[in-house]
Amino acid sequence: MRTARGSAAAALAVAAALASTAGAPAPHHPSTTRLYVAPWGDDHGPGTLDHPFATPARAQRAVRAIAPRMTSDVTVNLRAGTYRLTAPLRLTTADSGRHGHRVVYQAYGYGTAHQEPVTLSGGRPVTGWHPDPGRPGVWRADVGALETRQLYVDGRRAPRAALGAPLPGKVKLTATGYTTTSRTPLSWHHPADLEVVYRYDYVEGRCGVAAVSARTAGRTAITMDQPCWRMARALYGADALARTHDVENAPEFLTRAGSWYLDRSRPARHTLLYRPRPGEDMARTEVVAPVLQTLLSGTGGSASHPLHDLALRGLTFAHATWLAPNEPAGFAAAWSMYMRPGRGGDIIARTVPGNVAFRYTGRVTLTGNRFTHLGAQGLSLTADSSHTTVTGNVFTDISDGGIAVGVLPPATHGTSRGNRVTDNWIHHIGTEYRAASGIWNSATQDTLVAHNQVDHVPYTGILSGPSEDLRGLTRRNRIVGNRVFASNRLLADGGGIYLRGEQGPSYADGALVARNVVTDSPQGVWNVGIYTDDSSNRVTVRDNVVHDYVASIGGCSENWGGRPVRNIRYTGNYWDDKVPGWLARRPYPGAWPPAPDCGDPRHLHFTHNTLLTPAAPCAARPACTAIATTAGPRPPYRRALGLR
């Protein structure tokens, strides 16, 4: 049983972790230079409240003119409405605050009961709909040279037309794709638009089709795009590719109400096809197609010359796409990474980019924003981005992950330190690229991931660690007070909180995972509440509540190459210590798969942990309940995020 002394010491350690990474409070500046932007404004005007600018880009130019002589914060207030960007808003060091002051872009009335709704949209409305003469129940609109992978109808993501099943017939692998006994693929027009979707355990990828043709003996040949096919064979294994999950993007698949297809058979004269839902009147229904791939980017010149002292507050970032999967290299993927060919037949991993992306930044603050209807990653902070605060934001309806921070592929070095990701709500992300994490923190130092809620995600809730061992880059990261549930809803072999790699040279400089509540994800064959995988090293797991996963704690210890799981301390936790039925229990807690795939973890330490049972659940234990009631966004943020 736990002792009161041990609980008090643990609480002090967690409080110290929060305090040590909090940083100094921002200085208060009683006077502020204010500029205004409104959809009804005029870019030739002065940018005042009565005569606002019309576009954020015009306000940006005005800020740059003011910045060298700043004597106070400069605040750009955006009035209510949707600002349809025709180009990304690109911020550089010229957009930094100066002389100890900040540049702030915010919704008018931010932080008050009168805050106005503001959306920065990278989409274009689609109008001019009329019935398609060749497909009853389907409507069409001419969209010129539009390229997009997403569509939003009355504020909802519409699915691309899909077969909803694997490739038909008896399918065989070939060196260039497949043959099948079914002749159905011969009826699919525009085969170059088709994508075959693969889903295995913890990965989901897709490759395009190059051609469909008839063969002798009644077989149909499906030739896949290169180099996607070659890379997918190398990544997943040739035998695995025999199992297809779905086929997308053909007009013949427009059988489901609310689905769409973009006909690109005529260059620059594309046609959008859509099958309305019951009750949708296409003369009145709002249809938005994302066009931009980046809504806002912030890029400093280097680590020593960052974009700095910038704040974004109360804004909605919406309607951006990402077109790389359309390329012949497709989306051979794992985690939030996709592969591209390198020299000499090598494969290079890249990270799905953020539709809002920062590189080489310092002292940037994102507060109270909403990231939604996005086609890549929501927000990325890479290339020596440090001392950035991401607080009180909502991330939802995003094709890939919510937030990605740190040294991400293909980068293998860099220093990202002192970042804070706190009190955010990340949910229903990974809507298109399933192997995504709500929050991914990779190879950083002194990062605080605290009091976030991550729920209803297809794969992992919070991921801490690089895709490959990048030793010497990671230390003193803290994952504290988060609430994670309903993870791994589609993919296996992930977890609520997933760690991998060396977390620091010692326990003092390693990772702290404390006072998190990780629950309610029992589906699948293998997912772990707090998952210390691969070469996890120097981790303290303290005062967490974990139950209703396939396994509460554990991981695969990769003993080859000197990569075992080792030096993990478990102290003061409450868990049900579940282990899947196919895995034998060890003499100590947790689920640790045996050889040949995995080996024995080393130097695990268990002290003062409490087993939860149906007769003695968390609710019956006051100390456990105290952890459960304080996890997730704190009260002021909960209200602002829309959480109960």
N, C-alpha and C positions, 0 to 999 in steps of 0.2 A: 504493500500500500504506500501511497505517497505521503510525505510528511509536510506539515505546514511550513517548516523551515525551507524545504526544497521548493515548494510552490512559491514562496516569497522571493527566493533567490532567482527562480526562473522569470518571475514577473519583472524583477529589477533588470535582468539581462535584456529582456525584450524592450523595456522602456529605454534602456541605454542604447539599444540598436536604433530605435526610432529617433532618439535625440541626437545621436552621433552623426546621422545623415541628414538632419533637417536643414542645416545651413542657417545663415543669419536671415532675419526677416527683411523683406524688401523695404527700402527707405520710403517714408511718406513724403509726398510732394504736394503741398496744398494747392499749388497752381498748376494748371495743365493747359497746353495749347490744344485746341479742339478743331478738328475738321469733320465735315459731314458729307455723306454720300447717300443718295436716294434714287430709286428707279425712275422717278420723275425729274431728276436733276439735270444739270447741264454742265458738261465738262469744260465749257468756256466760262463758267461762273467762278465765284471766289471760294466755294466750298464752305460756306457758312451754314448755319441752321436754316436760315430763310432762303438761301440760294445754294443748295448743296451741289456737289459734283454728281455725275451720273454713274461713274464706274470706279471700282476699287483701283484700277490701274492709274487713273488720273489722280486719285488721292495719294498713291504711292509716289508719283512724281513730285507732288507737293511736299510730301514728307522728306524726300531726298533734298529738296531745296532748303528745308528748315534745319535738317539734322546737324550740319556743321556748327551751327550757333545755338544749339539747344540749351535752354536754361531751365526747362521743366520737361515732364513727360509730354509726348505728342500722342494724342488719342484720336483715332479715326473712328467716328461713330457711323455705323451703317443702319439706315432706316429700314423699316419692314419691307420685305419683298424678296423675290428671287432674282439674283444677278447671274445672267447666263454668260459665262465666260467664253470668249472666242479663242482665247489662248491662256495657258497657265499663268497664274500670278507668280512670278519668279522674284524671290527676295535674295539679295546678296549682302555683302558687308556694307554696301552703301545704304542699306535699309536698317542698319543697327542703331540702337540708342547711343547717345554720346554723353560724356561728362557726368556719368552716374545716373542718367535718365533713360527711360524706356520709350520705345515706340509700341503703341497698343492699337490693335484692330479689334473692334468689339461691336456687338449688337447694341443699338441705341437703347439706353435704359438698362444696360447690363447690371445684374445684381439687385434690381428693384422689382417691385410688383408690376411695373410697366415696361419690362424688357420686351422689345419687339422681335418677332421671328425673322431671321435672316438666313437665306440659303445661297451659298456659292455653288452654282450648278455647272457641270461640264456637259450638259445634255442639250438636245434640241427637240422641240415639239414636233411630232409627226402628225400632219393633217392631210386632208384631201383623200380620205378613205372612200372606197366604193367596192361593191361586191366583186369577187373574182369570178369571171364567167366560167372558168373550167373546174371550179371546186365549190360546190354548194356549201354554204355556211362559212366560207372563208372570205375575208376582206383583204384588200390590197391598197398600198399607197406607194407612189413613186418617191424615192428618197435620194436620187442622184448618186453621188459617190460615197454615200454613207458606209462606214465600216464600224461595226460594233459587235460585241458578244453578249450584250444584255439589253433588256427592254423592260420598261416600267409602265404599267397600265393602271391609272387611278391610284398611283402611289404604291403599287405592289409589283414585286419582281415577277415577270412572266417567264415560264420555262421555255427553253428552246424545244422545238419539235423533236421528239425522241421515239425510237421504236419501243422502248420500255422492256427490252429483252436482249439476250445475247444474239450474236449472229445466227441466222436460222440454218437449219439443216445439219448434216453431219460434217463437222468442220475439221479440216486438217491443216497443220502448219506447213508452209513452204519457206524457202529462203527469202522470198520477197513479200510474203503475206499469208494468204489462206486460199484453200479451195473448199467449196461446200457443195453438197448434193442439192441444195435449194437453188432454184432459179429466181427466187424473189428479188435478190439484189440487182438482177438485170433490169428490173422495173423502176429502180431508184434513179431518178433524173439527177443530173449534176453531181456525179459521184465525187468530184473533187471537193465538194462542200462537206462530205461526210466525215464524222469523227467517231472512232471506236474508243469506248471508255473501258479502262481496266481498273479493277479494285481488288487488292490483295492485302489482307491483314492491316498494316499500317500505312499503305501507300495507295494512291489513286492517280492514274495518269491517263493520257489520251493521245492518240496518233491519228492523223488524217489519212484519207484514202486517196490514192493517186488515180486508180482506174478500176473498173469492174468489166469483166469480159467473159464470154462463153468459152468453155473448153470442151474437148471431146468427152465421151462417156457420160454426158449429161451433167458435168460438173461446171461450177462457176468459179472463176478466179477473181480474187480481190487483192489487188496490188496496193501495198501501203506506202505512205510517204517516206522518203528518205531525207535526212538521216534519222528521223524519229524512230523508224522501225529498228535500225541498228542499235540505237541507244537504249531503246526499251528492252531489246533482247539481252543486252549487257547488264542492264539494271535489274530487271525482274527475272531473267532466265527465260530461255526460249520456250521451255515446256509450259511455263506459267501463262504465256501469251495465248495458249490454246483456250484459256478460259476468259472469254470476253464478258463484260458486265452489261453494256448497253451500246446502242448506236444512235448518234444524234445528227440533226441538221439535214433533213431532207423534206421536201414539200409533201411527200407521201406520208410522212409521220404526223401531219397536222390533223390528228383525230381527237386530241384532247382539248377541251375548251380552255381558252386562256394561253395556248401555246403559239409560237411564232417561228418564222423562218425568213432569212434574208437571202433573196435570190440575187446573186452577183454574176450571173451568166453574161450580162451585157456590161462591158466596162463603163463606169461612170453613169450607168443608167440602171441602178439597182432598184429592186422592188421588195418591199416588206409585206409579208403575208401574215395574217393573224386570224385565229378563230376565236370570236368573242365568247365571253362567259354569258350565261343566261342573264338577260336584262341589260347588257351593255349596249348602248347606243353609240355607234362609232362616230356620229356627228357631234356628240357631246363628250365622249370619253377622252380623258387626258392621256396621251401616249407620249412618253419621253424616251428618246434613244441616247444613251451616253456617247459622246464623241471624243472628248479629251481623255488622255491617259494620265495626265497629271493635273490636279486642280491647283495645288500650291506647292512650290518647292522653296526651301530655304537652304542656300549653299554658301558657306564661307569660302575664303580663298585657300585656307589650309588650317591645320591644327593650331598654328600660332596666330592666324588671322581669321578668327571665326566670325560668322554672323552672330550677333549677341544682343542681349537686352531687348528682346522682342516678346510681345504677348499677343495671343489670339484668344478671344473670350466670347462665349455665347453664340458662336457661328455654327451653321450646319454645312457640312461638306458632302455633296451628293452628286450622283450621276457622272461617274467616270468609268471608263472601260479599261481594258488591257488586252492588246492584240497579239502579243508574242505567241500564244498557242495557235494562232492561225498560220504561223510559218511552217515550212516543211519539217522543221525540227520539232514541231508540236509541243507536247507537254509531258515528256517522260519525267516523272517527278517523284519525290519523296520529301516528306515534311513540306515546308513552304519553299522548297527548292525545285528548280527545273534544270534540265541538262541541255548543254549546247556542245557541239563538237569543238575539240581543241586540236592542237598540232599532233601529227603522227597517229591519228586515230584515238587520241585521248578524249575523255568526256570531262567537261568542266561544269561544276554545279554553280548555279546562280540563284539568287533569292528573289522571290516574287516581290516587285517593288511596291512602295507605298503610293497610293493615289495622293496622299499628302506626305511629303518626304523632306527630311532635313539631313544635311551633311555638313560636317565641320561647323558645329554650332556650339554656343555656350550661353547659359542663362536665358534660355527660351522657355516660355511658360504657355501651356495650352490648358485652359480652364473652362469648364462648362460648355464645351462644344459637343456636336453630334456628328458622327461619321456614319453615313448610311447610303444604301443604294450604290455601292462601289464595286468595281470589277477586279481589283487586285488586292493588295494589303491595305488596311485602313491607314495606318501611320507607321512610318519607318524613321528611325533615328540612327544613322550610321556614320562611318568615317570620322571618328574622333568627335562625336557629339557628346558633350559633357554638361553637367549641372543644368539639365533640362527637367522641367516639372510637367507631368501630365496628370492632371487632377480633375476629378468630377466630370469626366466626359462619358458619353455613351457611344459604343461601337456595336452596330447591328446591321444585318442584311449586307454582309460584305463577302465577296467571292472567296477570298483567302482569309488570312489571319487578321486579328485586330490591331495589335501593337507589336512591332519588332524593333529591338534595341541592341546595338553593339556591333561586334565584328561578325559580319554575315557573309556567306559565300558570294563571290569568289575571294573576298578579302581574307587574309590569314594573319594580319597584324594590325595594330592600332590600339588606341587607348580611349575608352569611353568610361568616364567615371562620374560619380556623384549624381546620377540621374534618379529621379523619383517618379514612380508610377503608382499613384495612390487614389483610392476612392472612386474608381471608374466602374462602369457596368459594361461588360463585354458579353454579348449573347447572340445566338443565331448567326454566327460567322461561319466561314467555310461552306458557303452555300453552293459553290461551284467547284472549288478545289478543296477536297475534303480533308486532306492530310495537313490541316492547319491548326495552329494553336491560338488560344485567346490572347496570350501574352508570350512572346519569345524574347528572353534575355540571353544574349550570347557573348561570352568572353568579355565581360565588363568588370569594373571595380567599384565598390561602394555603391552599388545600385540598391535602391529600396523599392520592393514591390509589395505594397501594403494596402490592406482594407479594400481590395477590389472584389467585385462579384463577377464570376465567370460561370456561365451556365448555358445549357443547350448548345453544345458544340460537338461537331462530328468526331473530333479526335481529342487532343490534349488541352487541358485548361491552361496551366502555366508551365512553360518549358524553360528550364535554366541550364544552359550549356551549349557549346558549339556542336555542329554536325560532325566534326572531326576533332581529335584532340589538338587543342591549341594551348599547350602548356605554358604556364608563366604569365598568362594574360588575365586570368580570373582570380578575384579575391574579395573577401569581405562583402559578399552580396547577401541581402536579407529578404526573405519571403515571409511576411509577417501579417497575421490577422486577416487573411483572405478567405472568402467563402466560395467554394467550388462545388458544383453539383451538375448532374446530367451531362457529364463528359462522355467521350467515346460512344456517341449514339450511333455511329456508322462504322467506324474503323476500330480495330483491336490494337493491342500492344502499345497502348499509350496510358495516360493516367491523369489524375486530377492535378497533381504537381509532379513534374517529371524532371529529374536531374541526370546529367551525364557529364563525364569528364572531370578533370582535376579542378576543384573549387577553391584551392588555395594551398599554400605550403604548410599550413598548420591548422588546428581547430580554431585558434583565435583569428586567423586570416582566412578561414574557410567560409562555407555557406551556413547560414542559420535559417531553418525552416521552423517557425514557431507560431503557435496560437492560431493556426489555420483550421478551418472546418471543411472537410472533404468527404462528400457523402453522395449516396443515391445514384449510383451508376453501375448496377449489377449486370448489365447486358454484356454479351460477347463471351469469348473463351479466355481472354487474358487482358485485363486492364487492372491497374494498380493505383490505389489511392495516393500514396506518396511513393513514387517509383524512383529508386536509385539504380540506374541502369549502367551498362557498359563499364566504363572506368571511373565511376563516381568515387571521389576521394575527398576526405575532410569535410564532412557534413554533420551538423548538429540538428537533430529532429526532436523538437522539444514542445511539450504542451499542446499537441494537436489533437483534434477529434477526427477519427477516420472510421467510417463504417459503410456497409452496403456497396462495396466494390467487389469484383471477382477476387481480388486480393487486397488486403489493407496496405501492406508494405511489401517491399521486395524488389527483385530485379534480376537481370541476367549478368552474371559476373564473367566478363570476357577475359579469361586467363591467358589467352595467347598474346604474345607481344608485350607482356608485362602490363596488362590492362585489367586487373581484377577490380571488382568493387571492394573498397577497403576503407577502414577508418570512418565508420558511421556510428554516431552516438544517438541512441533513442532514449529519451528521458521524459518522464512525466506525461506520456501520451495516453489517450483513451482510444482504444480500437477494438473491433470485434475479431481481429486476427483471422480474417477469412483467408482460406487457401483453396484454389480450385480443385475439384475432385480428381483431376488427372495428375495432380502433383503431390507427391508424398511430403508430409510435414518433416521439417528439421527439428532437432532438439531445442531450437530457439525460434522466436516468432518470425513470421513473414513467409513469403513465397519465393523460393530461390530455385529456379530450374536447374537440373543437373546436367552433366556432360551427356552427349558430345557437344551440344550447342553452347552450354554455359558451364561454369565451374563453381567452386566454393568461394563465397565472399570471405574476406579476411578482416579480422579486427573489428567485429561488430560488438557494440557495448549496449546492454539493456539495463536500465535502472528505473525503478518507481513507475513503471507503466501499468495501466489498469485495463483489464479485459472487460469489454462491454458484452452483456448477454441479454436475451429477451427478458429475463427476470430482473436484470439490473442494467437498464439502458442509460444513455447519457442523461435523460430527463430526470432520472432518480438520483443523480450525483451532482450536488451543488457546484463543485469545482468544474465539472465538465460542462454544466449548463452555463456557467459564467463565461467560458471560452466560446461556447456556441452563440451566446447572445451578443457578444462584442465583435464577432467576425463579420467581414464584409464592410461596405461603405458606412462611415460614421453618420450619426443622425442628420446633421445639416446637409450632408451630401445626398443621403437617401431621399430626402424630400425633393431636392432639385433634380435627381436622376429619375424620379417617378417610381421609386421603390416604396413599398409599404413599410 
